[in-house]
Amino acid sequence: MRLLVTGGLGFIASNFIRYMLGRHSDVEITNIDSLSIGANPANLKDAEKDSRYRFVRGDITNPRLVARLVKEADVIVNSAAETHVDRSIANPTPFLKSNTVGTFAILESTRRGNPGARIVQVSTDEIYGDILEGSFKEDHRLKPSNPYAASKAAADMFALAYHRTYGLDVVITRCTNNFGPYQSPEKLIPKTIIRAHMNLPIPIYGEGRQVRDWVYVLDHCEALNQVIERGKAGEIYNISSGNEMPNIQVVESILNALGKTRDLVRFVDDRPGHDIRYSLDSSKIRSQLGWSCKYHFIDALKETTEWYIRNESWWKTHASRKMLHPTPWELKW
C-alpha cells in the first residue's frame, strides 16, 4: 500500500505513521508537511532510517506538488490542519487556508490525477458544536462554534460533495480529544504535565467544567487503519471512547499522578464561544468495522505523563517561552 499522509509531523499523524510502519510490512509512506506551527521534525526522527518512509517538505495548498504526490498514492490520509482554537480566534486566516483550501486542493488533485485513490479526511468532533445531553451521531447537523471548527466543517462538506458529484472514494472520521506522546505543549494534557512538573501555575479556562471525551492516540490510529481497510466510501465514522470528564478532573488526575497539589491551578477568564460539552456516538464504527478502545484512560494518562517526564529535551525544544515562563498578565489572558 502506497500511503500519502498530510501534516505527518503533527501529533496525531506522526503517531499514525509510526503505527502503520509497525503494523504493515508492505506499506510505503510519504509524509508532506509544511513545518508550520504544530509540526515537529523530532516526532519522526526514528522513522527517518526506515526505507519505507520519506518526507517531503511542502504546503498542501501547492497544487503542482500535491498533484504529483497524489498520483503516487493508493490512500491519502489528510490530517494536515491548523488545530489550536485560541489561535483561530486570534487569526482565522491560516485555518481557512490549511484546513479548507488545503483539503480542496487534495480533492481536486485526486479527481484530476488519481480518481481511484481512497481519501480519509481526518476531521473533529468540534464541528458538531456542543451538546448538553446525549451524543452526536454522524447525521446530526453541524454547528461549529469557532473559526477552527468552521474551517474543518467546510472541508468535510467539500469532501462529501466530491464523493457525490465526482464519485471519489472519500471517507470521513470525526474523533474526540486525543492525548498521548508527541502532542504540542500548548494542549491541555501536555501543558498540565509540563507545568506541574516545573511547579508552574496551570491556567484553566472558566471553572474547568467543560466536558471532553478523551481518546488515547493509538486507539485513534487503529480506527484510521480500520477505516482505510474496511470503511465504506461516502460514509462518516465518529470515534469516541466514552471517557467523558470535566477538564478540571483531567488536571487533577495529572496532579495526583505527579504528587502535586491543586494549589497550582489558576482559573482564568473563559475564551469566547467555548463549547460546554462534546460527546460523540461511535456505535457505527464499533458495529460496522469492529473497532474498540484498547487503552484504559487512567493507564494511558499515566503512560503519557511518564513519557513527557522522560522526554524533557523534546518538549523544551517545542514549548514556547510564554508557556514555560509566563508573566502574571499572560496567565490572565
Backbone hydrogen bonds, N-H to C=O, Kabsch-Sander energy under -0.5 kcal/mol:
donor,donor_aa,acceptor,acceptor_aa,energy
3,L,1,M,-0.7
3,L,28,E,-3.4
4,L,75,V,-2.9
5,V,3,L,-0.6
5,V,30,T,-3.0
6,T,77,V,-2.3
7,G,32,I,-2.8
8,G,5,V,-0.5
8,G,32,I,-0.7
10,G,7,G,-1.8
14,S,10,G,-1.8
15,N,11,F,-1.6
16,F,12,I,-2.3
17,I,13,A,-2.7
18,R,14,S,-2.1
19,Y,15,N,-2.3
20,M,16,F,-2.7
21,L,17,I,-2.3
22,G,18,R,-1.6
23,R,19,Y,-1.6
24,H,20,M,-2.6
25,S,23,R,-0.5
27,V,24,H,-0.8
28,E,1,M,-2.7
29,I,52,R,-2.9
30,T,3,L,-2.8
31,N,54,R,-2.5
32,I,5,V,-2.2
32,I,30,T,-0.6
33,D,31,N,-0.5
33,D,56,V,-1.8
39,A,36,S,-2.1
40,N,9,L,-1.7
43,N,40,N,-2.2
44,L,41,P,-1.2
45,K,42,A,-1.2
47,A,44,L,-0.6
48,E,44,L,-0.8
48,E,45,K,-0.7
49,K,46,D,-0.6
50,D,47,A,-1.8
51,S,49,K,-0.5
53,Y,50,D,-1.8
54,R,29,I,-2.1
56,V,31,N,-3.3
58,G,33,D,-1.4
58,G,56,V,-0.6
62,N,59,D,-2.0
66,V,62,N,-2.5
67,A,63,P,-2.4
68,R,64,R,-1.6
69,L,65,L,-2.1
70,V,66,V,-2.8
71,K,67,A,-1.6
72,E,68,R,-0.6
72,E,69,L,-0.9
73,A,70,V,-1.6
74,D,2,R,-2.9
75,V,2,R,-2.0
76,I,118,R,-3.2
77,V,4,L,-3.0
77,V,75,V,-0.5
78,N,76,I,-0.7
78,N,120,V,-2.4
79,S,6,T,-0.8
79,S,77,V,-1.2
83,T,81,A,-0.5
85,V,83,T,-0.7
88,S,84,H,-1.8
89,I,85,V,-1.8
90,A,86,D,-1.8
91,N,87,R,-2.6
95,F,92,P,-0.9
96,L,92,P,-1.8
97,K,93,T,-2.3
98,S,94,P,-2.6
99,N,95,F,-1.9
100,T,95,F,-0.7
100,T,96,L,-1.1
101,V,96,L,-2.4
102,G,97,K,-1.5
104,F,100,T,-2.4
105,A,101,V,-2.2
106,I,102,G,-1.8
107,L,103,T,-2.5
108,E,104,F,-2.8
109,S,105,A,-2.3
110,T,106,I,-2.2
111,R,107,L,-2.5
112,R,108,E,-2.1
113,G,109,S,-2.5
114,N,110,T,-2.1
117,A,114,N,-2.1
118,R,74,D,-2.3
119,I,169,D,-3.0
120,V,76,I,-3.2
120,V,118,R,-0.5
121,Q,119,I,-0.7
121,Q,171,V,-2.9
122,V,78,N,-1.8
122,V,120,V,-0.8
123,S,121,Q,-0.9
123,S,173,T,-3.3
125,D,175,C,-1.8
127,I,124,T,-1.0
128,Y,125,D,-1.6
129,G,126,E,-1.0
131,I,277,R,-2.4
136,F,279,S,-2.9
140,H,137,K,-2.0
143,K,127,I,-1.2
150,A,146,N,-2.4
151,S,147,P,-2.3
152,K,148,Y,-1.8
153,A,149,A,-2.4
154,A,150,A,-2.3
155,A,151,S,-1.6
156,D,152,K,-2.2
157,M,153,A,-2.1
158,F,154,A,-2.1
159,A,155,A,-2.3
160,L,156,D,-2.5
161,A,157,M,-2.3
162,Y,158,F,-2.4
163,H,159,A,-1.5
164,R,160,L,-2.4
165,T,161,A,-3.1
166,Y,162,Y,-1.3
167,G,163,H,-1.2
168,L,162,Y,-1.6
169,D,117,A,-0.7
170,V,168,L,-1.7
171,V,119,I,-2.7
172,I,235,E,-2.4
173,T,121,Q,-2.5
174,R,237,Y,-2.3
175,C,123,S,-0.7
176,T,239,I,-1.7
177,N,213,D,-0.9
179,F,215,V,-1.5
183,Q,180,G,-0.9
187,K,184,S,-2.0
191,K,187,K,-2.6
192,T,188,L,-2.4
193,I,189,I,-2.5
194,I,190,P,-2.8
195,R,191,K,-2.5
196,A,192,T,-2.4
197,H,193,I,-2.4
198,M,194,I,-1.7
199,N,196,A,-1.3
200,L,195,R,-3.4
202,I,264,L,-3.1
204,I,266,R,-2.9
206,G,268,V,-2.1
208,G,205,Y,-2.2
211,V,276,I,-2.8
212,R,245,M,-2.1
214,W,212,R,-0.5
214,W,243,N,-1.5
215,V,177,N,-3.4
215,V,213,D,-0.5
217,V,179,F,-2.5
219,D,216,Y,-1.3
220,H,216,Y,-1.4
221,C,217,V,-2.2
222,E,218,L,-1.8
223,A,219,D,-1.8
224,L,220,H,-2.4
225,N,221,C,-2.1
226,Q,222,E,-2.2
227,V,223,A,-2.2
228,I,224,L,-2.4
229,E,225,N,-2.0
230,R,226,Q,-3.1
231,G,226,Q,-0.5
231,G,227,V,-1.7
234,G,170,V,-3.9
235,E,232,K,-1.9
237,Y,172,I,-2.6
239,I,174,R,-2.9
244,E,242,G,-1.3
245,M,212,R,-2.1
247,N,210,Q,-2.0
248,I,208,G,-2.6
249,Q,246,P,-0.8
250,V,246,P,-1.5
251,V,247,N,-2.3
252,E,248,I,-2.4
253,S,249,Q,-2.0
254,I,250,V,-1.8
255,L,251,V,-2.5
256,N,252,E,-2.5
257,A,253,S,-1.9
258,L,254,I,-1.8
259,G,255,L,-0.5
259,G,256,N,-0.9
260,K,255,L,-3.1
264,L,261,T,-1.3
265,V,262,R,-1.8
266,R,202,I,-2.8
268,V,204,I,-2.7
274,H,271,R,-1.2
278,Y,211,V,-1.8
281,D,136,F,-3.1
282,S,280,L,-0.7
286,R,282,S,-1.6
287,S,283,S,-2.6
288,Q,284,K,-2.8
289,L,285,I,-1.2
290,G,286,R,-0.6
291,W,285,I,-1.6
300,A,296,H,-2.8
301,L,297,F,-2.9
302,K,298,I,-2.2
303,E,299,D,-2.3
304,T,300,A,-2.4
305,T,301,L,-2.6
306,E,302,K,-2.3
307,W,303,E,-1.8
308,Y,304,T,-2.0
309,I,305,T,-1.8
310,R,306,E,-2.3
311,N,307,W,-1.9
312,E,309,I,-0.6
314,W,311,N,-0.6
315,W,311,N,-1.6
316,K,312,E,-2.4
317,T,313,S,-1.2
318,H,314,W,-1.4
319,A,315,W,-2.6
324,L,320,S,-1.6
325,H,321,R,-2.7
331,L,327,T,-1.8
332,K,328,P,-1.2
333,W,329,W,-1.1
